[in-house]
Amino acid sequence: MGFNIKSFVLIFVDVTNLKRIGKTQKDIAEILKKIPNVENVDIITGEADLLVSIRAGDMQDFQNILLDKIQSIEGIVKTKTMISLNEFY
């Protein structure tokens, strides 16, 4: 299967909840890195807390990664997704 969909997902976490469950943003990044199709995870500044780069075979594959794997992680409260229309090398 080719990886036709490239996306960037901004991850928003609830730091208070993370402290309550004894986790940090680094812990969330480590969990995200283990998800198949996740290329890269960055802890970032600004409105969001993490930026995840994903390659998926199709939109159904991407939907499964986002809804079943990423959004189910305890501490993640919101995501914003950007799909790449064209990639230049």
C-alpha positions as CSV (number, residue, x, y, z in Angstrom):
1,M,0.0,0.0,0.0
2,G,1.3,3.4,-0.9
3,F,1.1,6.4,1.5
4,N,-1.0,8.8,-0.5
5,I,-2.2,11.1,2.4
6,K,0.2,13.3,4.3
7,S,-1.2,15.2,7.2
8,F,-0.1,17.4,10.1
9,V,-2.1,17.1,13.3
10,L,-1.9,19.7,16.0
11,I,-2.5,18.1,19.4
12,F,-3.9,20.0,22.4
13,V,-3.4,18.4,25.9
14,D,-4.9,19.1,29.3
15,V,-1.7,19.7,31.4
16,T,-3.7,19.7,34.7
17,N,-5.1,16.2,33.8
18,L,-1.6,15.0,32.7
19,K,-0.2,16.0,36.1
20,R,-3.1,14.2,37.8
21,I,-2.4,11.0,36.0
22,G,1.4,11.4,36.4
23,K,2.2,12.0,32.7
24,T,3.9,14.8,30.7
25,Q,3.9,16.1,27.2
26,K,7.0,14.0,26.6
27,D,5.0,10.9,27.6
28,I,2.3,11.7,25.2
29,A,4.9,12.2,22.4
30,E,6.4,8.8,23.2
31,I,2.9,7.2,22.9
32,L,2.3,9.0,19.6
33,K,5.6,7.9,18.2
34,K,4.7,4.3,18.6
35,I,1.6,4.6,16.4
36,P,2.1,3.1,12.9
37,N,2.2,5.7,10.2
38,V,3.3,8.5,12.5
39,E,6.5,9.9,10.9
40,N,7.4,12.6,13.4
41,V,6.3,14.1,16.7
42,D,7.4,17.6,17.9
43,I,6.6,19.3,21.2
44,I,5.9,22.9,20.1
45,T,5.2,26.4,21.4
46,G,2.1,28.4,20.6
47,E,-1.6,27.5,20.7
48,A,-1.1,23.7,20.4
49,D,1.2,21.4,22.5
50,L,2.4,18.9,19.9
51,L,2.7,18.6,16.1
52,V,2.4,15.1,14.6
53,S,3.2,14.2,10.9
54,I,1.3,11.3,9.6
55,R,1.4,9.3,6.3
56,A,-1.7,7.2,5.5
57,G,-2.7,5.0,2.6
58,D,-6.1,6.7,2.2
59,M,-8.7,8.7,4.1
60,Q,-10.1,5.7,5.8
61,D,-6.7,4.7,7.0
62,F,-6.1,8.3,8.2
63,Q,-9.5,8.4,9.9
64,N,-8.7,5.2,11.8
65,I,-5.3,6.6,13.0
66,L,-6.9,9.9,14.1
67,L,-10.1,8.7,15.7
68,D,-9.1,5.3,17.1
69,K,-5.5,5.8,18.1
70,I,-4.7,9.5,18.6
71,Q,-7.9,10.9,20.0
72,S,-8.3,8.0,22.4
73,I,-5.1,8.9,24.3
74,E,-5.8,10.1,27.8
75,G,-4.8,13.7,28.2
76,I,-5.5,14.7,24.6
77,V,-8.4,17.1,24.5
78,K,-8.5,18.4,21.0
79,T,-6.9,18.0,17.6
80,K,-6.7,20.1,14.5
81,T,-5.8,18.5,11.2
82,M,-4.2,19.9,8.1
83,I,-3.9,17.7,5.0
84,S,-1.1,18.3,2.5
85,L,-2.4,19.0,-1.0
86,N,1.0,18.9,-2.7
87,E,4.5,18.1,-1.5
88,F,7.6,19.7,-3.0
89,Y,11.1,18.3,-2.7
